[in-house]
Amino acid sequence: RIAIMKHLAVLEAANLIVSQKDGRTRRLFFNAAPIRMIYDRWTDDYSGYWAGELTRLKYLAEARAGTEKRKSKPGGIDG
């Protein structure tokens, strides 16, 4: 229990959780804003790369489909 409280104190100091004391109980809530900022910063590094890779894959697939279409005989049956 003490280890958990220490971890929660670190998260609260980092402003990742917010505590609300109500009598003898203490409620903890995620602070979505900094978590979202961390998520956005981390995914921004990779989203541009993967967008480019997926676009390249699309062009390769379309080029291959076009090549296979030209190879087939009229009427759509390969011989």
C-alpha positions in Angstrom: 0.0 0.0 0.0 2.9 2.4 0.8 4.5 1.7 -2.6 1.2 2.5 -4.3 0.9 5.8 -2.4 4.4 6.7 -3.5 3.6 6.0 -7.1 0.4 8.0 -6.9 2.3 10.9 -5.3 4.8 10.9 -8.3 1.9 10.9 -10.7 0.2 13.8 -8.8 3.4 15.8 -8.7 3.7 15.3 -12.5 0.1 16.7 -12.8 -1.0 13.4 -14.4 -3.6 12.7 -11.8 -5.7 15.1 -9.6 -6.8 14.2 -6.1 -10.0 15.3 -4.3 -10.3 14.8 -0.6 -13.8 14.1 0.7 -13.7 13.6 4.4 -11.6 10.5 5.1 -11.6 9.4 1.5 -9.5 10.7 -1.3 -10.6 10.3 -4.9 -8.1 10.3 -7.8 -8.9 11.3 -11.4 -6.8 11.3 -14.5 -5.8 14.7 -15.8 -6.5 14.2 -19.5 -4.8 17.3 -20.8 -1.2 16.4 -20.1 -1.8 12.8 -21.0 -3.2 13.9 -24.3 -0.2 16.2 -24.9 2.2 13.3 -24.2 0.2 11.1 -26.6 0.2 13.8 -29.3 3.9 14.5 -29.0 4.8 10.8 -29.2 2.5 10.0 -32.1 3.5 13.1 -34.1 7.0 11.7 -34.5 5.6 8.6 -36.1 2.5 9.7 -37.9 4.3 11.5 -40.7 6.6 8.5 -41.4 3.7 6.0 -41.4 1.5 8.3 -43.6 4.4 8.3 -46.2 4.9 4.6 -46.0 1.2 3.8 -46.4 1.0 6.2 -49.4 4.0 4.4 -50.9 2.3 1.0 -50.3 -0.8 2.3 -52.0 1.1 3.4 -55.1 2.9 0.1 -55.3 -0.3 -1.9 -55.0 -2.0 0.2 -57.6 1.0 -0.1 -60.0 1.1 -3.9 -59.5 -2.7 -4.1 -60.1 -2.3 -2.1 -63.3 0.6 -4.3 -64.5 -1.4 -7.5 -63.8 -4.4 -6.0 -65.6 -2.3 -5.3 -68.7 -0.9 -8.8 -68.7 -4.4 -10.5 -68.8 -6.0 -11.2 -72.2 -9.0 -9.4 -73.4 -12.1 -10.8 -71.8 -10.4 -11.0 -68.4 -9.2 -14.6 -68.6 -5.5 -15.3 -68.2 -4.0 -17.8 -70.6 
